[in-house]
């Protein structure tokens, strides 16, 4: 399944229960690449907020933008609860979309 050109709201985190960023895009894979490469600059680059911990797909951009605005108004704990509802271990969901694990992710081979 390709996520290209599908309106999407996404939440990035610096680490489990770390700094959060909520964004909206019509091309999730491209936007993730931009964040991870530091191309977007600003907040996500400054605080290394690159781990995809939640995303929601929408049929149109208007619905996605409304959801983004709603989530941005939420209290931090509500956002954490939303993430942990489907992603209790704060796994980087971008790996499932074909991205490499982040360098800060613990390695399982002991190195």
C-alpha positions as CSV (number, residue, x, y, z in Angstrom):
1,X,0.0,0.0,0.0
2,X,1.4,3.4,-1.0
3,X,0.7,6.4,1.2
4,X,1.7,8.8,-1.5
5,X,-0.8,11.6,-2.1
6,X,-3.1,10.6,0.7
7,X,-3.9,13.3,3.3
8,X,-2.5,12.3,6.7
9,X,-2.0,13.6,10.2
10,X,1.1,12.3,11.9
11,X,2.8,12.5,15.3
12,X,6.5,12.5,15.7
13,X,8.4,12.0,19.0
14,X,12.0,12.6,20.0
15,X,11.8,9.4,22.1
16,X,9.2,7.5,24.1
17,X,7.1,10.1,26.0
18,X,9.5,12.8,24.7
19,X,9.0,15.9,22.7
20,X,6.0,15.7,20.3
21,X,5.3,17.2,17.0
22,X,2.0,17.0,15.1
23,X,1.9,17.7,11.4
24,X,-0.3,17.2,8.3
25,X,0.8,16.2,4.8
26,X,-0.5,14.7,1.5
27,X,2.7,12.6,1.1
28,X,3.8,10.9,4.4
29,X,6.8,9.1,3.0
30,X,8.2,12.3,1.5
31,X,7.6,14.3,4.6
32,X,9.2,11.7,6.9
33,X,12.3,11.7,4.7
34,X,12.4,15.6,4.9
35,X,12.1,15.5,8.7
36,X,14.8,12.8,9.0
37,X,17.2,14.6,6.7
38,X,16.7,17.9,8.5
39,X,15.3,19.6,5.4
40,X,12.3,20.9,7.2
41,X,14.5,22.7,9.7
42,X,12.9,24.4,12.7
43,X,11.4,22.6,15.6
44,X,11.8,19.0,14.5
45,X,15.4,19.5,13.5
46,X,16.3,21.4,16.6
47,X,14.8,18.9,19.0
48,X,15.5,15.7,16.9
49,X,11.8,14.8,16.7
50,X,12.0,12.1,14.0
51,X,10.3,9.0,15.4
52,X,6.8,8.4,13.7
53,X,4.6,7.2,16.6
54,X,1.1,7.7,15.1
55,X,-0.5,8.5,11.8
56,X,-4.1,8.8,10.6
57,X,-5.1,8.7,7.0
58,X,-8.0,10.8,5.6
59,X,-10.0,10.9,2.4
60,X,-9.4,14.7,2.0
61,X,-7.0,17.3,3.1
62,X,-9.8,19.4,4.8
63,X,-10.5,16.5,7.2
64,X,-6.8,16.0,7.9
65,X,-6.3,19.7,8.7
66,X,-9.3,19.8,11.0
67,X,-7.9,16.7,12.9
68,X,-4.4,18.3,13.1
69,X,-5.9,21.4,14.6
70,X,-7.9,19.4,17.1
71,X,-4.9,17.3,18.2
72,X,-2.7,20.4,18.6
73,X,-5.3,21.8,21.1
74,X,-5.3,18.6,23.2
75,X,-3.5,18.4,26.5
76,X,-0.2,16.5,26.4
77,X,-1.5,13.6,28.4
78,X,-4.4,13.1,25.9
79,X,-1.8,12.9,23.1
80,X,0.3,10.4,25.0
81,X,-2.8,8.3,25.7
82,X,-3.8,8.4,22.0
83,X,-0.3,7.2,20.9
84,X,-0.2,4.5,23.6
85,X,-3.6,3.2,22.6
86,X,-2.2,1.7,19.4
87,X,1.6,2.0,19.9
88,X,2.3,1.3,23.6
89,X,6.0,0.8,23.1
90,X,6.4,4.0,21.0
91,X,7.8,2.0,18.1
92,X,9.0,3.9,15.1
93,X,6.2,3.2,12.6
94,X,8.3,4.6,9.8
95,X,10.3,1.3,9.8
96,X,7.2,-0.4,8.6
97,X,7.0,2.1,5.7
98,X,10.5,1.1,4.5
99,X,12.6,3.6,6.5
100,X,15.8,2.5,8.3
101,X,15.8,2.5,12.1
102,X,16.9,5.8,13.6
103,X,20.5,6.0,14.8
104,X,19.3,6.7,18.3
105,X,17.3,3.5,18.4
106,X,18.9,0.8,20.6
107,X,20.4,-2.0,18.7
108,X,19.5,-5.6,19.4
109,X,23.0,-7.0,18.6
110,X,24.6,-5.4,21.6
111,X,26.7,-2.9,19.7
